[in-house]
Amino acid sequence: STMININKPEARIHITVVTTTGTEKFAVANSGHDFKVDAATGAHLRWDDIHRARNAGATFAVAPGMTDSLIGTCEKCALPMLPGAATASEAMQALEAGYHMLKFFPAGPAGGPAYLKALGGPLPGIAFCPTGGVSAENARDYLSLPNVVCVGGSWVAPEAMMRAGDWAGIEALARAAAGLSR
């Protein structure tokens, strides 16, 4: 999936890694650019995922949730993390641990834009990056919320287009996604 940050001109890319060889592919994808890329891997579930990500060149980590082990490993590796939360209690635990920006996952099944809007009242100090159920069609619904700073979604680089090597098509989708505004 790709995170789209509408507030910053530099690229923020999140590459979902679900296999141990995925970080090797990430290291290749994250090299050789003449522009600034802050690249993350995810979805991190265990402490050793964090070590592999750091060794592959990730500048931050993304997780679908938050555990003491993940937090501790990220702190030891000096690797910033975007932990996930799907409930007010999880968001409050993350805030207590010092995290003010969270991945909201799975955004669609967890309640979508209406749920995030409701969280904004009692949790005004937390910003979210919704993923999971976010699409080109509903991304603006999320981005219109004051507590949403970016969105993520696999619609930017669909698996079928990647397998077909349709890089021009993926580039067109990425350009359209980057053009989204609040």
C-alpha positions as CSV (number, residue, x, y, z in Angstrom):
1,S,0.0,0.0,0.0
2,T,1.1,3.6,-0.3
3,M,0.5,6.4,2.2
4,I,-0.4,9.7,0.7
5,N,0.8,12.7,2.7
6,I,-1.0,15.8,1.5
7,N,0.9,18.1,3.7
8,K,4.5,17.5,2.7
9,P,6.2,17.7,-0.7
10,E,8.6,14.8,-0.1
11,A,7.4,11.2,-0.8
12,R,6.3,9.0,2.0
13,I,6.0,5.4,0.9
14,H,4.9,2.4,2.8
15,I,5.6,-1.0,1.3
16,T,3.7,-3.8,2.8
17,V,6.0,-6.7,3.6
18,V,4.4,-10.0,4.4
19,T,7.3,-12.4,3.9
20,T,10.9,-12.5,5.2
21,T,12.2,-12.0,1.7
22,G,10.0,-9.0,1.3
23,T,12.5,-6.8,3.1
24,E,15.2,-7.8,0.6
25,K,12.9,-6.6,-2.2
26,F,12.2,-3.4,-0.2
27,A,16.0,-2.7,0.1
28,V,16.2,-2.8,-3.7
29,A,13.1,-0.7,-4.3
30,N,14.3,1.9,-1.8
31,S,17.7,2.6,-3.5
32,G,18.9,4.6,-6.5
33,H,16.5,7.5,-6.3
34,D,17.6,11.2,-6.9
35,F,14.7,12.5,-4.7
36,K,14.0,12.2,-1.0
37,V,12.0,9.2,0.0
38,D,11.0,8.3,3.6
39,A,10.3,4.7,3.2
40,A,8.6,2.3,5.6
41,T,7.9,-1.3,5.7
42,G,5.0,-3.0,7.4
43,A,2.9,-4.8,8.6
44,H,5.2,-5.4,11.5
45,L,4.0,-8.0,13.9
46,R,7.2,-9.1,15.8
47,W,10.4,-7.5,17.0
48,D,12.5,-9.3,14.4
49,D,10.4,-7.7,11.6
50,I,11.7,-4.3,13.0
51,H,15.3,-5.4,12.8
52,R,14.9,-6.6,9.2
53,A,13.2,-3.3,8.2
54,R,16.0,-1.2,9.8
55,N,18.7,-3.3,8.1
56,A,16.9,-2.9,4.7
57,G,16.9,0.9,5.0
58,A,13.5,1.7,6.3
59,T,13.2,5.2,7.9
60,F,10.1,4.3,9.8
61,A,7.9,1.2,10.5
62,V,4.2,0.7,10.2
63,A,2.2,-1.8,12.3
64,P,-1.5,-2.8,12.3
65,G,-1.5,-2.6,16.1
66,M,0.9,-1.8,19.0
67,T,2.7,-4.1,21.4
68,D,5.2,-3.4,24.1
69,S,7.7,-5.5,22.2
70,L,7.3,-3.5,18.9
71,I,7.6,-0.2,20.8
72,G,10.7,-1.4,22.7
73,T,12.4,-2.7,19.6
74,C,11.7,0.5,17.6
75,E,13.1,2.6,20.5
76,K,16.2,0.5,20.7
77,C,16.7,0.7,16.9
78,A,15.9,4.4,16.8
79,L,13.3,3.6,14.2
80,P,10.1,5.8,14.3
81,M,6.9,3.8,14.2
82,L,3.4,4.4,13.1
83,P,1.4,2.0,15.3
84,G,-2.1,1.0,14.5
85,A,-5.3,1.5,16.5
86,A,-8.9,0.7,15.8
87,T,-10.6,1.7,19.0
88,A,-10.6,4.7,21.4
89,S,-8.9,2.5,24.1
90,E,-6.1,1.5,21.7
91,A,-5.6,5.1,20.6
92,M,-5.5,6.2,24.3
93,Q,-2.9,3.5,25.0
94,A,-0.8,4.7,22.1
95,L,-1.1,8.3,23.3
96,E,0.0,7.3,26.7
97,A,3.1,5.6,25.1
98,G,3.9,8.9,23.4
99,Y,2.4,8.3,19.9
100,H,0.3,11.2,18.5
101,M,-0.1,9.8,15.0
102,L,-1.6,6.4,14.4
103,K,-2.5,4.1,11.6
104,F,-6.3,3.5,11.7
105,F,-6.7,-0.1,10.6
106,P,-8.9,-1.6,9.2
107,A,-10.5,1.7,8.5
108,G,-13.5,0.5,6.5
109,P,-14.6,-2.4,8.6
110,A,-13.8,-0.5,11.8
111,G,-16.4,2.3,11.0
112,G,-14.8,4.4,8.3
113,P,-14.9,8.2,8.2
114,A,-17.9,8.5,10.5
115,Y,-16.0,6.6,13.2
116,L,-12.9,8.7,12.8
117,K,-14.9,11.8,13.0
118,A,-16.4,10.6,16.2
119,L,-13.0,9.9,17.7
120,G,-11.9,13.5,16.9
121,G,-14.0,14.9,19.7
122,P,-12.7,13.0,22.7
123,L,-9.2,12.5,21.2
124,P,-8.3,15.8,19.7
125,G,-4.5,15.3,20.1
126,I,-4.3,12.3,17.8
127,A,-3.9,12.2,14.0
128,F,-4.7,9.2,11.9
129,C,-3.6,7.5,8.7
130,P,-6.5,5.3,7.7
131,T,-5.8,2.1,5.7
132,G,-7.8,-1.0,4.9
133,G,-10.9,-0.2,3.0
134,V,-9.7,3.2,1.7
135,S,-10.0,3.6,-2.0
136,A,-9.8,6.3,-4.7
137,E,-13.5,6.7,-4.4
138,N,-13.6,7.3,-0.6
139,A,-10.1,8.8,0.1
140,R,-11.5,12.4,0.1
141,D,-14.1,11.4,2.7
142,Y,-11.2,10.5,5.1
143,L,-9.0,13.4,4.0
144,S,-11.7,15.9,4.7
145,L,-11.5,15.1,8.5
146,P,-9.3,17.4,10.6
147,N,-7.8,14.3,12.5
148,V,-6.7,12.6,9.2
149,V,-3.3,13.7,7.8
150,C,-2.9,11.0,5.1
151,V,-4.5,7.9,3.8
152,G,-3.1,4.6,2.6
153,G,-4.4,2.1,0.1
154,S,-3.4,-0.6,-2.3
155,W,-5.5,1.0,-5.1
156,V,-2.4,3.1,-5.9
157,A,-0.4,-0.1,-7.0
158,P,-2.9,-2.9,-7.6
159,E,-1.4,-6.4,-7.5
160,A,-2.6,-7.2,-11.0
161,M,-0.9,-4.1,-12.4
162,M,2.3,-5.0,-10.6
163,R,2.3,-8.5,-11.9
164,A,1.7,-7.3,-15.4
165,G,4.5,-4.7,-15.1
166,D,2.1,-1.9,-15.9
167,W,4.4,0.8,-14.4
168,A,2.9,3.6,-16.5
169,G,-0.6,2.7,-15.2
170,I,0.7,2.6,-11.6
171,E,2.4,5.9,-12.1
172,A,-0.9,7.4,-13.4
173,L,-2.7,6.1,-10.3
174,A,0.0,7.4,-8.0
175,R,-0.1,10.8,-9.6
176,A,-3.9,10.9,-9.2
177,A,-3.6,9.9,-5.6
178,A,-0.9,12.5,-5.0
179,G,-3.3,15.1,-6.4
180,L,-6.0,14.4,-3.8
181,S,-6.7,17.3,-1.5
182,R,-8.8,18.0,1.5
